[in-house]
Amino acid sequence: MRGKERHLIFIVLLVFLSINIAGCNSSNPQETTQESTQESTQESTSSQEEIQAEIDRKAAGDLDAKIAALGDVSALTLNEAATVLEIRTAYEGLTADQKNLVKNLVMLTTAEQKIQELQKEADVVAKYKAASGYTVKSGDTLSEIAVQHTVTVPQLVYANDLANPNLILEGQFLVIPYPNVFLSSKYGFNFNLPDSWDGFTVLTGGWEGTWTEAFSGVPANTKETGLIIYIRHPLWTTQNPRQDIPLMMFTLVQWEGIQQQKFMLNQAAPVGPRELGRNSKYVFGLPPRYNYAFLTGFEEVDNILNNNALEPLETGN
């Protein structure tokens, strides 16, 4: 009986130990599940960060490649303006992290500045309805630039209101008029000539006048002077002079004074000048009896003047 009791007790102890061991191995199944979930979440988060980092690197790399494809920024033209704008728009669409990875941002900014500079120059050319523009390089002279663009030095002087034709600076932007157009940027007008006048020259003279009555703040007996520009045909010679095209410059007040006979020009003709056109600051007049000598070409000049050759521009200083 004792042996059986001992055997029974042994079996009970063995069962008890088995239950305890099993209990220890599975005492907190919830805690085990949480630990497993945390590990899985960490692995997932790390994987997502790596994926996002790769996406950021690719976005920045693609943009850098587009910027680099612009090439030499100093050689850009307005044809690349849309491309530069497209790249800037793409950059602004990046996230902050992606923007921080872009390496060629300085190059993009420089390209934008170059395009802005080119646009300003193009606007000047359009403003004066000129043929093109030119940026002065080291060693350039005005005469060389004139020959290069098939215009004359006087054309360049008046088109750019140059005080000294012998003083042009590197980097200075010059408006290049069409060969058969006289352009005055100071007074604001174009004068369109036939192709036969290509190579024309320009001379200047002056007019004088007196205010016979006080007008618009100008006291009576005040004397004033103004400019006359003479456009001369390229075939003009001393032996065979041809008819010049004379253009008189007046302020709006001076012109109104002439119309009201309060400002009298010192001239022999009993009539005043004829208006050819005006802008918001100047009136351009034709001297009376300018062709009294009936020089060679006076009929051609008449035809030119009667066909609205003078084109006012709102650009007078």
C-alpha positions as CSV (number, residue, x, y, z in Angstrom):
1,M,0.0,0.0,0.0
2,R,2.8,2.3,0.8
3,G,4.4,1.7,-2.6
4,K,1.1,2.5,-4.4
5,E,0.7,5.7,-2.3
6,R,4.2,6.8,-3.2
7,H,3.6,6.1,-6.9
8,L,0.3,8.1,-6.8
9,I,2.0,11.0,-5.0
10,F,4.7,11.0,-7.7
11,I,2.1,11.1,-10.5
12,V,0.3,14.0,-8.8
13,L,3.6,15.9,-8.4
14,L,4.4,15.3,-12.0
15,V,1.1,16.6,-13.2
16,F,1.4,19.6,-11.0
17,L,4.8,20.4,-12.3
18,S,3.6,20.1,-15.9
19,I,0.7,22.5,-15.2
20,N,3.1,25.0,-13.6
21,I,5.6,24.8,-16.5
22,A,2.8,25.2,-19.0
23,G,1.5,28.1,-17.0
24,C,4.9,29.8,-17.0
25,N,5.2,29.4,-20.7
26,S,1.8,31.0,-21.4
27,S,1.3,33.1,-18.3
28,N,0.6,36.4,-20.3
29,P,-0.4,35.8,-23.9
30,Q,-1.6,39.4,-24.3
31,E,1.8,40.8,-23.4
32,T,3.5,38.5,-25.9
33,T,1.2,39.6,-28.7
34,Q,1.8,43.3,-27.9
35,E,5.6,42.8,-28.1
36,S,5.2,41.1,-31.4
37,T,3.0,43.9,-32.7
38,Q,5.5,46.6,-31.7
39,E,8.3,44.8,-33.4
40,S,6.2,44.5,-36.6
41,T,5.2,48.2,-36.4
42,Q,8.8,49.4,-36.0
43,E,9.9,47.3,-38.9
44,S,7.1,48.7,-41.0
45,T,7.8,52.3,-40.0
46,S,11.5,51.9,-40.8
47,S,10.6,50.5,-44.2
48,Q,8.2,53.4,-45.0
49,E,10.9,55.9,-44.0
50,E,13.4,54.3,-46.3
51,I,10.9,54.3,-49.1
52,Q,10.1,58.0,-48.5
53,A,13.8,58.8,-48.4
54,E,14.3,57.1,-51.7
55,I,11.3,59.0,-53.2
56,D,12.8,62.3,-51.9
57,R,16.2,61.5,-53.4
58,K,14.7,60.7,-56.7
59,A,12.6,63.8,-56.9
60,A,15.6,66.0,-56.0
61,G,17.8,64.1,-58.4
62,D,15.3,64.5,-61.3
63,L,15.1,68.2,-60.7
64,D,18.9,68.6,-60.5
65,A,19.1,66.8,-63.8
66,K,16.7,69.2,-65.5
67,I,18.6,72.2,-64.1
68,A,21.9,70.7,-65.3
69,A,20.4,70.2,-68.7
70,L,20.1,74.0,-69.1
71,G,23.9,74.0,-69.8
72,D,25.8,77.2,-69.9
73,V,23.5,79.7,-68.2
74,S,25.3,82.7,-69.8
75,A,24.3,81.4,-73.2
76,L,20.6,81.1,-72.5
77,T,18.1,82.8,-74.8
78,L,14.5,83.7,-74.3
79,N,13.6,80.4,-76.0
80,E,14.5,78.7,-72.8
81,A,12.3,81.0,-70.7
82,A,9.4,78.5,-70.6
83,T,11.8,75.6,-69.6
84,V,13.3,77.7,-66.7
85,L,9.8,78.6,-65.5
86,E,8.7,74.9,-65.7
87,I,11.7,73.9,-63.5
88,R,11.0,76.6,-61.0
89,T,7.3,75.5,-60.8
90,A,8.5,71.9,-60.3
91,Y,10.9,73.0,-57.5
92,E,8.1,74.8,-55.7
93,G,6.0,71.6,-55.8
94,L,8.6,69.7,-53.9
95,T,8.3,69.0,-50.2
96,A,10.7,70.7,-47.7
97,D,12.8,67.6,-47.4
98,Q,13.1,67.3,-51.2
99,K,14.0,70.9,-51.6
100,N,16.8,70.5,-49.1
101,L,18.3,67.7,-51.3
102,V,18.4,69.8,-54.5
103,K,22.0,70.6,-55.3
104,N,21.6,72.9,-58.3
105,L,19.4,75.6,-56.8
106,V,22.0,78.3,-57.3
107,M,22.2,77.5,-61.0
108,L,18.4,77.7,-61.3
109,T,18.4,81.1,-59.6
110,T,21.2,82.3,-62.0
111,A,19.2,81.0,-65.0
112,E,16.2,83.0,-63.8
113,Q,18.2,86.1,-63.5
114,K,19.6,85.7,-67.0
115,I,16.1,85.2,-68.4
116,Q,14.9,88.3,-66.6
117,E,17.8,90.3,-68.1
118,L,17.0,89.1,-71.6
119,Q,13.4,89.9,-71.2
120,K,14.2,93.4,-70.1
121,E,16.3,93.9,-73.2
122,A,13.6,92.4,-75.4
123,D,11.1,94.8,-73.9
124,V,13.4,97.7,-74.7
125,V,13.7,96.6,-78.3
126,A,9.9,96.2,-78.5
127,K,9.4,99.5,-76.9
128,Y,11.3,101.3,-79.6
129,K,10.1,98.9,-82.4
130,A,13.7,98.3,-83.2
131,A,15.3,95.4,-85.1
132,S,17.3,93.9,-82.2
133,G,19.7,94.7,-79.4
134,Y,23.3,94.3,-78.7
135,T,25.4,94.0,-75.5
136,V,28.7,95.8,-75.7
137,K,31.8,93.5,-75.4
138,S,35.3,94.5,-74.3
139,G,37.1,96.2,-77.1
140,D,33.9,97.1,-79.1
141,T,33.6,100.5,-80.9
142,L,30.4,102.1,-82.0
143,S,31.6,102.1,-85.6
144,E,32.3,98.4,-85.5
145,I,28.9,97.7,-84.0
146,A,27.3,99.8,-86.7
147,V,29.0,97.9,-89.5
148,Q,28.2,94.6,-87.9
149,H,24.5,95.5,-87.9
150,T,24.4,97.3,-91.2
151,V,23.4,100.7,-89.7
152,T,25.2,104.0,-89.3
153,V,26.9,105.5,-86.2
154,P,24.4,108.4,-86.1
155,Q,21.6,105.8,-86.1
156,L,23.1,104.2,-83.0
157,V,23.8,107.5,-81.3
158,Y,20.2,108.7,-81.7
159,A,18.6,105.3,-81.0
160,N,20.4,105.1,-77.7
161,D,20.7,108.8,-76.9
162,L,24.5,108.5,-76.5
163,A,26.1,111.7,-75.3
164,N,29.5,110.6,-76.5
165,P,29.8,108.1,-79.4
166,N,33.4,107.3,-78.4
167,L,32.3,106.2,-74.9
168,I,30.5,102.9,-74.7
169,L,30.9,100.6,-71.8
170,E,31.3,96.8,-71.6
171,G,28.0,95.3,-70.7
172,Q,26.0,98.3,-72.0
173,F,22.9,97.4,-73.9
174,L,22.3,99.1,-77.3
175,V,19.1,99.2,-79.3
176,I,19.8,98.4,-82.9
177,P,17.3,100.1,-85.3
178,Y,16.4,98.8,-88.7
179,P,18.8,100.0,-91.4
180,N,16.1,102.2,-93.1
181,V,14.7,103.6,-89.8
182,F,15.8,106.7,-87.9
183,L,15.0,106.1,-84.2
184,S,15.2,108.8,-81.5
185,S,14.9,107.3,-78.1
186,K,15.3,110.8,-76.5
187,Y,12.3,112.3,-78.3
188,G,10.4,109.2,-78.9
189,F,9.8,108.5,-82.6
190,N,10.7,106.4,-85.5
191,F,11.1,107.7,-89.0
192,N,10.7,105.0,-91.6
193,L,12.5,105.5,-94.9
194,P,12.6,103.6,-98.2
195,D,15.3,101.0,-98.7
196,S,17.0,103.5,-101.1
197,W,17.9,105.6,-98.1
198,D,19.9,102.9,-96.3
199,G,23.1,104.4,-95.2
200,F,21.6,107.9,-94.6
201,T,23.3,110.4,-92.4
202,V,22.0,112.7,-89.8
203,L,22.8,116.4,-89.2
204,T,21.4,118.8,-86.6
205,G,20.5,122.4,-86.5
206,G,18.3,124.6,-84.4
207,W,15.4,127.0,-84.4
208,E,14.8,130.1,-82.2
209,G,11.6,131.6,-81.1
210,T,10.2,134.4,-78.8
211,W,7.1,134.4,-76.5
212,T,5.2,137.6,-77.5
213,E,2.8,137.1,-74.6
214,A,2.9,135.3,-71.3
215,F,1.6,131.8,-71.6
216,S,1.4,128.7,-69.4
217,G,3.8,130.2,-66.8
218,V,6.3,131.5,-69.4
219,P,6.8,135.3,-69.2
220,A,6.4,137.4,-72.3
221,N,9.6,138.2,-74.3
222,T,11.2,134.9,-73.2
223,K,13.4,133.4,-75.9
224,E,13.6,129.7,-76.5
225,T,15.6,127.4,-78.8
226,G,14.9,123.9,-80.1
227,L,16.4,121.1,-82.2
228,I,16.0,120.4,-85.9
229,I,17.1,117.0,-87.1
230,Y,18.0,116.7,-90.8
231,I,18.0,113.2,-92.4
232,R,20.2,113.2,-95.4
233,H,20.1,110.9,-98.4
234,P,23.2,108.6,-98.8
235,L,23.7,110.0,-102.4
236,W,24.0,113.6,-101.2
237,T,27.2,115.3,-102.3
238,T,28.4,118.8,-102.4
239,Q,28.3,118.8,-106.1
240,N,24.8,117.3,-106.2
241,P,23.0,118.1,-103.0
242,R,19.7,116.4,-102.5
243,Q,16.6,117.3,-100.5
244,D,17.0,116.7,-96.7
245,I,14.2,115.7,-94.5
246,P,14.0,118.3,-91.7
247,L,12.2,117.4,-88.4
248,M,11.6,120.1,-85.8
249,M,11.2,119.2,-82.1
250,F,8.8,121.1,-79.9
251,T,7.4,120.7,-76.4
252,L,3.6,120.6,-76.1
253,V,3.6,124.1,-74.6
254,Q,5.7,125.5,-77.4
255,W,3.5,124.0,-80.0
256,E,0.3,125.3,-78.3
257,G,1.9,128.8,-78.2
258,I,2.6,128.6,-81.9
259,Q,-1.0,127.7,-82.6
260,Q,-2.2,130.6,-80.5
261,Q,0.3,132.9,-82.1
262,K,1.9,133.7,-78.7
263,F,5.2,132.0,-79.6
264,M,6.7,133.2,-82.8
265,L,9.6,131.4,-84.6
266,N,12.4,133.5,-86.0
267,Q,11.8,132.6,-89.6
268,A,11.0,134.3,-92.9
269,A,8.0,132.2,-93.7
270,P,4.6,133.8,-92.8
271,V,3.2,130.5,-91.8
272,G,4.1,128.1,-89.0
273,P,5.4,124.6,-89.2
274,R,3.2,121.7,-90.0
275,E,2.6,118.9,-87.5
276,L,3.8,115.5,-88.5
277,G,3.0,113.7,-85.3
278,R,3.2,113.9,-81.5
279,N,3.6,111.8,-78.3
280,S,2.8,112.8,-74.8
281,K,5.8,115.1,-74.5
282,Y,6.8,116.3,-77.9
283,V,5.3,117.5,-81.2
284,F,7.3,116.9,-84.4
285,G,7.0,119.6,-87.0
286,L,8.0,120.2,-90.6
287,P,9.4,123.6,-91.4
288,P,7.4,125.7,-93.8
289,R,8.8,126.0,-97.3
290,Y,11.5,123.4,-96.4
291,N,11.7,122.5,-100.1
292,Y,11.8,126.0,-101.6
293,A,15.0,125.2,-103.5
294,F,13.5,122.3,-105.4
295,L,16.7,120.2,-104.9
296,T,17.0,116.7,-106.4
297,G,14.7,114.3,-104.6
298,F,12.3,116.8,-103.2
299,E,9.3,115.0,-104.8
300,E,10.5,111.7,-103.1
301,V,10.7,113.5,-99.8
302,D,7.2,114.9,-100.2
303,N,5.9,111.4,-100.9
304,I,7.7,110.0,-97.8
305,L,6.3,112.8,-95.6
306,N,2.8,112.3,-97.0
307,N,2.8,108.6,-96.2
308,N,3.1,108.9,-92.4
309,A,6.7,108.0,-92.3
310,L,7.0,109.5,-88.8
311,E,5.8,107.1,-86.1
312,P,5.5,108.6,-82.6
313,L,6.5,106.4,-79.6
314,E,5.6,107.0,-76.0
315,T,9.2,106.9,-75.0
316,G,10.3,110.6,-75.0
317,N,12.4,111.6,-72.0
